[in-house]
């Protein structure tokens, strides 16, 4: 049996993340988790992958660090809810795997390289999943922990919807808009 080079796996997954729009910093955060391939990606390798896929260096600057952004409009709430719910379903595979699987399910890569009409960027999706999923898992085990963002079932359609910790009842934006149109 021929074993693949671990760097080949990192490069393959890194190129998928670059096509999804993940900057080198996000790629490094995802691929540097040891349980992904048994080895860690280097920042240099992530920058090289980004450059090779996108034809220009990865943008520098601060990665997302604020959870208020996800609540600014209905499209963001719906897409963020879907990403976080899918990551929740895949939580037993680790945060990196849950992130990659949920991104691929929500943001299919088209023939030309990138996701068409991406609502939640790959960087923002990583922030959401890597910062909220662990606290959601802990909250199921320890009742005194409240995550900054959690999933509640919409009271109209039942779809999982992101909510602030102080929300007890939630109506998703799709159902809210439907009620406004029916008036």
C-alpha positions in Angstrom: 0.0 0.0 0.0 1.4 3.4 -1.0 1.0 6.1 1.7 0.3 9.6 0.5 2.6 12.4 1.6 0.9 14.3 4.4 1.7 17.6 2.8 -0.3 16.5 -0.3 -3.4 16.2 2.0 -2.7 19.6 3.5 -2.2 21.1 0.0 -5.3 19.6 -1.3 -7.5 20.8 1.5 -5.7 24.1 1.6 -6.5 24.6 -2.1 -10.1 23.9 -1.4 -10.1 26.5 1.4 -8.4 29.0 -0.8 -11.0 28.5 -3.5 -13.7 29.1 -0.8 -12.0 32.4 -0.1 -10.2 31.6 3.1 -7.2 33.8 3.7 -3.8 32.2 4.6 -4.3 33.0 8.3 -7.6 31.1 8.3 -6.1 28.2 6.3 -3.2 28.0 8.8 -5.7 28.0 11.8 -7.7 25.2 10.2 -4.8 23.1 8.9 -2.4 23.5 11.8 -4.6 21.5 14.1 -2.6 18.3 14.6 -5.6 15.9 14.5 -6.3 16.9 10.9 -3.5 15.0 9.2 -1.1 14.0 11.9 1.2 16.9 11.0 0.7 20.7 11.0 0.7 23.1 8.1 3.2 26.0 8.2 2.2 29.6 7.7 4.6 29.7 4.7 2.9 26.7 3.1 -0.6 28.3 3.6 0.6 31.6 2.0 2.1 29.6 -1.0 -1.2 27.7 -1.5 -3.2 30.9 -1.4 -0.9 32.5 -3.9 -0.9 29.5 -6.2 -4.8 29.3 -6.2 -5.7 33.0 -6.3 -2.8 34.5 -8.2 -2.0 37.1 -5.6 -0.8 37.2 -2.0 -3.3 36.6 0.8 -4.7 39.9 2.1 -3.2 40.9 5.4 -5.1 42.4 8.3 -7.2 41.4 11.2 -9.3 38.3 11.0 -12.9 38.5 12.1 -13.3 38.9 15.9 -16.9 40.1 16.5 -20.1 38.1 16.7 -22.4 41.1 16.1 -21.8 40.9 12.4 -23.7 37.7 12.0 -26.9 39.4 13.2 -26.8 42.5 10.9 -29.2 41.1 8.3 -31.5 38.1 7.6 -29.3 36.6 4.9 -26.3 36.5 7.3 -28.5 35.0 10.1 -29.8 32.3 7.8 -26.4 31.3 6.3 -24.6 31.5 9.7 -27.4 29.4 11.2 -26.9 26.7 8.5 -23.1 26.8 8.9 -23.2 26.5 12.6 -25.9 23.8 12.6 -24.0 21.7 10.1 -20.8 22.1 12.2 -22.8 21.0 15.2 -23.8 17.8 13.4 -20.1 17.1 12.5 -18.8 18.2 15.9 -17.5 14.7 16.8 -15.0 15.0 13.9 -13.2 18.0 15.4 -13.6 21.7 14.7 -11.5 21.8 11.6 -13.4 18.9 10.0 -16.7 20.3 11.0 -15.7 23.7 9.5 -14.6 22.2 6.2 -17.6 19.9 5.8 -20.1 22.7 6.6 -18.4 25.1 4.3 -18.4 22.6 1.4 -22.1 21.9 2.1 -23.1 25.6 2.1 -20.6 27.1 -0.3 -20.1 24.7 -3.2 -17.0 25.7 -5.3 -18.0 26.4 -8.9 -16.0 25.6 -12.0 -14.3 29.0 -12.1 -12.8 28.6 -8.6 -14.8 30.4 -6.0 -18.2 30.2 -4.4 -20.9 32.2 -6.3 -22.5 34.9 -4.1 -20.9 33.9 -0.8 -22.9 35.5 2.1 -20.6 34.5 5.0 -16.9 34.5 4.1 -14.7 31.6 4.8 -12.9 33.7 7.4 -16.1 34.7 9.2 -17.4 31.1 9.0 -14.2 29.9 10.7 -14.6 32.5 13.5 -18.2 31.5 14.0 -17.5 27.8 14.1 -14.1 27.8 16.0 -15.3 30.2 18.7 -19.0 29.2 19.1 -19.0 25.4 18.6 -16.7 24.6 21.6 -18.9 26.7 24.0 -22.0 25.1 22.6 -20.6 21.6 23.2 -19.6 22.6 26.8 -23.1 24.1 27.4 -24.6 20.7 26.7 -22.4 19.1 29.3 -22.4 21.9 31.9 -25.7 23.8 32.4 -24.0 26.9 33.8 -22.2 27.8 30.5 -24.0 30.1 28.0 -22.4 30.5 24.6 -22.3 34.0 23.0 -24.3 32.5 20.0 -26.5 29.5 20.3 -29.0 27.7 18.0 -32.7 27.8 18.7 -35.5 26.2 16.7 -37.6 28.8 14.9 -41.0 28.8 16.5 -42.7 28.9 13.1 -40.7 26.5 10.9 -38.5 24.7 13.3 -35.2 25.4 11.5 -32.2 25.9 13.7 -31.5 29.7 13.9 -28.6 31.5 15.6 -29.7 33.5 18.6 -28.2 35.6 21.4 -28.0 34.0 24.9 -30.8 36.1 26.2 -33.2 34.9 23.5 -35.6 32.2 24.6 -38.0 32.2 21.6 -36.7 32.7 18.1 -38.3 33.4 14.7 -36.0 33.0 11.7 -35.7 35.8 9.2 -37.5 33.8 6.5 -40.6 33.3 8.7 -40.4 36.9 9.9 -40.4 38.2 6.3 -43.2 35.8 5.3 -45.4 37.3 8.2 -44.5 40.9 7.0 -45.6 40.0 3.4 -48.9 38.4 4.6 -49.9 41.6 6.4 
